[in-house]
Amino acid sequence: MENQDPSHTPAHQNNDAKYYRLAFRILVDFGATLAIPALVSAFLGIWLDRHLGTKPWILIVCLFIGFTLTWMMILRKARLYAKDFERIGKERVV
């Protein structure tokens, strides 16, 4: 009887697939979380500066607010994804 490598069992491959799906979800979610607030705050700041004649002050304030909110969202999401990662690890079949 041959010794099978446990990493080639269907249960192990299914668990690996869960890690890959989680990684892809993190990549997409964090990318959007970084890009969208930065772009929205930049466009809003530029638009307000043009209409109010305050160039570049409102842009600077909007970017600061956007980056602060982005940092807070990243921290919150990182905690949630850490829990998902731990949950998958507990389900892992040895």
N, C-alpha and C positions, 0 to 999 in steps of 0.2 A: 504494500500500500504506500502510495506517495504522500509525502508531507506537502500539504498545500500551504501556500503563502496566504496568511489571513487577510492581506490587503487586496486579494483578488476575489474575495467572497462577495456575493450580491449584497449582503447587508452592509459591508464596509463601503462598497462602491456607492450605495444609496446614501450613506452618511456623507461621503465625499461630495456627492452632488448637492447635498444640503448646504455644505460649506461654500461651494461655488456659487450657488444661487444667492446666498447671503452676501458674499463678496461683490457680486454684480449689483445687488440691490444697494449696497453701501456706496459703491462707485457712482451709480446714477444719482442716488439721493444726495450725496455730499457734493457732487458736481453741480447739481441744480441749486443746492443750498448756498454754495459759494457764488455762483454766477448771477442768479436772478436778483437777489437784493442789491448787489453791487451795480448791476446795470440799471435797475429801477431807480436807485438813489442817485446815480450819476445823471441819468436823463431828467429826473425830476429837478435836481439841483441846477442843471444847465438851463432848463426851461424857465424855472423861477428866476434865476439870475438875469436872463434876457428880458423877462417881462417886468422885473422890478428894478433893473439897473444896479444890481448889487454885486456884480461879477467880482470875484469868485467866491464870495463869502457863503452864500446859501449852498453852493456846491460842496464846499468843505464841510459844512454842518451836516448836510444830507449824507455825504460819504461816511462821516464819523458815525452817524446814527445807523446807517446801513451796515457798516462793518461790525459795530457793537452788537446789533441784532443777529448778524450772521454768526458771530462768535458764540452767542448764547444758544442759538439753534444747533450749532455743531456740537457743543458740549452736551446738550440734551439728547440729541440723536446718538452720540457716541455711547452714552450710558444705556440707552435702549438697545443698541446693537450689541453691546457687551453682554447684556442679559440674554439676547438671542444666541450669541456665540456660546455662552455657558450652557444654555438649554440644549443646544445641539451636542455639545460635548458630553452631557449627562446621558443623552440617548445613544451615545456611541457604543457599538457592539464590539467587544474585544475578542 
